[in-house]
């Protein structure tokens, strides 16, 4: 799978922020910031594809809510 520069940038910058959150105790010690960053990037870019395909704001909001419910942090 090939990633665009934007995907890599989002994953790297999000990963850095999540690593800081872990260091500051805002994430559990067993959390993996890199995996979490990839998850967030996947959700964000998937939502961008859905939006480009005509998904409504309401439908995208439901995706956000579902993604938040699936987190077990």
C-alpha positions as CSV (number, residue, x, y, z in Angstrom):
1,X,0.0,0.0,0.0
2,X,1.3,3.4,-0.9
3,X,0.7,6.4,1.3
4,X,0.6,10.0,0.2
5,X,2.8,12.6,1.8
6,X,-0.3,13.9,3.7
7,X,-1.1,10.6,5.2
8,X,2.4,10.1,6.4
9,X,2.5,13.7,7.8
10,X,-0.7,13.2,9.7
11,X,0.5,9.9,11.1
12,X,3.8,11.3,12.2
13,X,2.5,14.5,13.7
14,X,-0.4,12.7,15.4
15,X,2.1,10.0,16.6
16,X,4.3,12.7,18.1
17,X,1.4,14.3,19.9
18,X,0.2,11.0,21.2
19,X,3.7,10.0,22.4
20,X,3.7,13.3,24.4
21,X,0.3,12.5,25.8
22,X,1.6,9.1,26.9
23,X,4.6,10.7,28.5
24,X,2.4,13.1,30.3
25,X,0.1,10.4,31.6
26,X,-2.8,11.3,29.4
27,X,-2.7,7.9,27.7
28,X,-2.3,4.6,29.4
29,X,1.3,3.2,29.7
30,X,0.3,0.2,27.4
31,X,-1.0,2.5,24.6
32,X,0.9,2.4,21.4
33,X,1.0,6.0,20.0
34,X,2.1,4.9,16.5
35,X,-0.7,2.4,16.2
36,X,-3.2,4.9,17.5
37,X,-1.9,7.6,15.1
38,X,-2.4,5.2,12.1
39,X,-5.9,4.5,13.4
40,X,-6.8,8.2,13.5
41,X,-5.3,8.8,10.1
42,X,-7.3,5.9,8.6
43,X,-10.5,7.3,10.1
44,X,-9.7,10.8,8.9
45,X,-8.8,9.8,5.4
46,X,-11.7,7.4,5.1
47,X,-14.0,10.2,6.1
48,X,-12.5,12.4,3.5
49,X,-13.3,9.8,0.8
50,X,-16.8,9.5,2.1
51,X,-17.2,13.3,2.1
52,X,-15.9,13.5,-1.5
53,X,-18.5,10.8,-2.4
54,X,-21.3,12.9,-1.0
55,X,-21.7,11.7,2.6
56,X,-23.7,14.2,4.6
57,X,-22.3,15.9,7.7
58,X,-24.7,13.9,9.8
59,X,-23.4,10.6,8.4
60,X,-19.8,11.7,9.0
61,X,-20.7,12.7,12.6
62,X,-21.9,9.1,13.1
63,X,-18.6,7.8,11.9
64,X,-16.8,10.0,14.5
65,X,-19.1,8.9,17.2
66,X,-18.6,5.2,16.3
67,X,-14.8,5.6,16.2
68,X,-14.8,7.2,19.6
69,X,-17.0,4.4,21.0
70,X,-14.5,1.8,19.7
71,X,-11.6,3.2,21.6
72,X,-10.7,1.2,24.7
73,X,-8.1,3.6,26.1
